[in-house]
Amino acid sequence: MATSGQGRFMSERVPFPLDAAESLSWDLGSELVDRKPECAHLERAGGGSLTAFEATDHTVVVRVRTAVGREKFYGLATTEFRSALDALPAAWQVAYADI
C-alpha cells in the first residue's frame, strides 16, 4: 500500500486496499461507467461516495467521488471488492450492493 503523498491521502478515503486496485485515467473511467451497470453504492460519513460498476464477470470499476465532486477511478477484482464490503470501516455505509 502507498505510504506517502497522494497514495496515503486516497487510502484514507477508499474502503479497499489501493495495492489491489489499478488507478484509471479520468477519461477511461468516465467512459466505462457511462456504459456499465452499477452494482454497488456506498456513502462516506462527512461526504463523498463510492459507486461500483460491473466491468466484466471478474472486474469492477470503482468511482470515488469526494464531497466537492472530484472523481477518481479504479479497476479492481470483484473478489477484492466483495472482501472490502465485508470489512468496511465505520465511516462507510452501503446504500445498496448487488455484487
Secondary structure, 3 states (H helix, E strand, C coil): CCCCHHHHHHHCCCCCCHHHEEEECHHHHHHHHHHCCEEEEEEECCCCEEEEEECCCCEEEEEEECCCCCEEEEEEEHHHHHHHHHCCCCCEEEEEECC
